[in-house]
């Protein structure tokens, strides 16, 4: 879950990392009441980087100027995300800027601390990045901190504690400004591990960038990726679903991705079919390799979806536990193939309308 | 010999009671695995399919388990894995899906301190046909043989193993690494084990988008692996910045694309199949040639 800047900054403050004075507005009408000395920095609250270049960060020297800028930003789209809120902050005179970040190194399977004496927009390109793996069992040590500028050390210590306690995949401060010798986080980019959201009920639980059907799927425990496509792919397992989408692409069709995620519940299968039907593909390709998910369970789910009027045509390829039974149950209702490639080939043709 | 498990492996099932637990205990037994104990807190004293159930892993040590199949749900998984490691279990296959990533990192590094191995989380486990299964992979797909299979995926692995079996190409060991971004056993560690395993003649690697584990595997293959390798990579059609089912299956900032992985593997001399089932055809063709 990518938190918005102002949500991230609230967490930083909770951990004793200073941020500029600021407040969030969702309408220009609130600006006259803002009790922060001018000039202001106005920052569009979207979970995406590169805001400066895209016009999502503006300066204002008067309330009038701020009104105009806020009016333009609110409701506009930035990197595909709608701007619903603007963060109004005091502008601070900065001595210099650093870069501080904690992330997870997938290869080392450890947190990794990144620090650069040059922060700002181009930090990733300027090099000179200090990169320190941190063993999660013992945490950040003095020898890590010694390699950083003195004022950055307490910030790194607090950020590490936040990174662990808040179950972060990413906690980035760029830039970490130095104002009169004091560190100040001018930005905050925090990503909380989705699997750990249940431990943080105070945080948003659903990504607003997901489509309404994707959000619905997530609540049901299904993995749905709704892109442009003619074929609704329903399979069990992420790898198998991806492999089916790849093969479809080779045959000239595009797919919507729905992974049944190891369910063995016919009602869940019925819900998955109904969801896919509502996404509006021309045809559904059901590609199963039954294990925990038994083929006859899926067949029962298909039959009850059909009974309830789900009328998107289905092509099925069913292998694995109880496959014969499943094929028998669906014999007169669903077009069935034994081979993966044949099923994909046939579905792609139906999807293209040929 | 075999990789990570063998005929001496004595299996403990954590989360053995309940519908799924009972199902898998039976499947393990049918596979010929020595299932010696189950552990479910509060259910000690009972039994599942003739296997004694204990409240704690420590109590189950009287049955001398060496490996654990962990079926415990995500919120309790960290504690269950730590309990197994504290009791000296040397191999823990964590099937659990949805484990918080910091919990997984803690378990992996603690296992390292204890000299133990974690396989997973969010993976089907490890199985060696004819010897032992510490996994949830359906029994019917296997055939004993000399192909080592390593994969980040679950059902896609079953598909590929099944296709091998249908062509009478048996497997030495099948290892499911897990679909999370952080997992206890890597491709490289598994490939090292296959390289030194006398029963493995050929290696099949099944990968997917996200991270750089397949690229690291390719680098290892180029330098050290003398056995033929066949691969399939899922996610060629996946859009960037979208998580494709697995937490680890994400193309971010230009890294983790299928293209990059396929190129790295091909440059290392690996035969990369375009469709999952093609792997079996390619192995069969090379063996008859």
Boltz contact constraints between the chains, C-beta under 6 A:
constraints:
  - contact:
      token1: [A, 106]
      token2: [B, 181]
      max_distance: 6.0
  - contact:
      token1: [A, 106]
      token2: [B, 211]
      max_distance: 6.0
  - contact:
      token1: [A, 109]
      token2: [B, 105]
      max_distance: 6.0
  - contact:
      token1: [A, 109]
      token2: [B, 108]
      max_distance: 6.0
  - contact:
      token1: [A, 109]
      token2: [B, 182]
      max_distance: 6.0
  - contact:
      token1: [A, 136]
      token2: [B, 105]
      max_distance: 6.0
  - contact:
      token1: [A, 136]
      token2: [B, 106]
      max_distance: 6.0
  - contact:
      token1: [A, 136]
      token2: [B, 109]
      max_distance: 6.0
  - contact:
      token1: [A, 137]
      token2: [B, 109]
      max_distance: 6.0
  - contact:
      token1: [A, 167]
      token2: [B, 100]
      max_distance: 6.0
  - contact:
      token1: [A, 167]
      token2: [B, 102]
      max_distance: 6.0
  - contact:
      token1: [A, 193]
      token2: [B, 100]
      max_distance: 6.0
  - contact:
      token1: [A, 193]
      token2: [B, 101]
      max_distance: 6.0
  - contact:
      token1: [A, 195]
      token2: [B, 98]
      max_distance: 6.0
  - contact:
      token1: [A, 195]
      token2: [B, 100]
      max_distance: 6.0
  - contact:
      token1: [A, 196]
      token2: [B, 100]
      max_distance: 6.0
  - contact:
      token1: [A, 223]
      token2: [B, 245]
      max_distance: 6.0
  - contact:
      token1: [A, 225]
      token2: [B, 242]
      max_distance: 6.0
  - contact:
      token1: [A, 227]
      token2: [B, 239]
      max_distance: 6.0
  - contact:
      token1: [A, 236]
      token2: [B, 155]
      max_distance: 6.0
  - contact:
      token1: [A, 237]
      token2: [B, 154]
      max_distance: 6.0
  - contact:
      token1: [A, 237]
      token2: [B, 155]
      max_distance: 6.0
  - contact:
      token1: [A, 238]
      token2: [B, 179]
      max_distance: 6.0
  - contact:
      token1: [A, 238]
      token2: [B, 244]
      max_distance: 6.0
  - contact:
      token1: [A, 238]
      token2: [B, 245]
      max_distance: 6.0
  - contact:
      token1: [A, 238]
      token2: [B, 246]
      max_distance: 6.0
  - contact:
      token1: [A, 238]
      token2: [B, 249]
      max_distance: 6.0
  - contact:
      token1: [A, 239]
      token2: [B, 153]
      max_distance: 6.0
  - contact:
      token1: [A, 239]
      token2: [B, 156]
      max_distance: 6.0
  - contact:
      token1: [A, 239]
      token2: [B, 208]
      max_distance: 6.0
  - contact:
      token1: [A, 239]
      token2: [B, 234]
      max_distance: 6.0
  - contact:
      token1: [A, 240]
      token2: [B, 155]
      max_distance: 6.0
  - contact:
      token1: [A, 240]
      token2: [B, 156]
      max_distance: 6.0
  - contact:
      token1: [A, 241]
      token2: [B, 245]
      max_distance: 6.0
  - contact:
      token1: [A, 242]
      token2: [B, 234]
      max_distance: 6.0
  - contact:
      token1: [A, 242]
      token2: [B, 235]
      max_distance: 6.0
  - contact:
      token1: [A, 242]
      token2: [B, 244]
      max_distance: 6.0
  - contact:
      token1: [A, 243]
      token2: [B, 156]
      max_distance: 6.0
  - contact:
      token1: [A, 243]
      token2: [B, 234]
      max_distance: 6.0
  - contact:
      token1: [A, 243]
      token2: [B, 276]
      max_distance: 6.0
  - contact:
      token1: [A, 245]
      token2: [B, 237]
      max_distance: 6.0
  - contact:
      token1: [A, 246]
      token2: [B, 236]
      max_distance: 6.0
  - contact:
      token1: [A, 246]
      token2: [B, 237]
      max_distance: 6.0
  - contact:
      token1: [A, 247]
      token2: [B, 275]
      max_distance: 6.0
  - contact:
      token1: [A, 249]
      token2: [B, 237]
      max_distance: 6.0
  - contact:
      token1: [A, 259]
      token2: [B, 245]
      max_distance: 6.0
  - contact:
      token1: [A, 289]
      token2: [B, 155]
      max_distance: 6.0
  - contact:
      token1: [A, 289]
      token2: [B, 158]
      max_distance: 6.0
  - contact:
      token1: [A, 289]
      token2: [B, 159]
      max_distance: 6.0
  - contact:
      token1: [A, 291]
      token2: [B, 138]
      max_distance: 6.0
  - contact:
      token1: [A, 291]
      token2: [B, 158]
      max_distance: 6.0
  - contact:
      token1: [A, 321]
      token2: [B, 138]
      max_distance: 6.0
  - contact:
      token1: [A, 340]
      token2: [B, 277]
      max_distance: 6.0
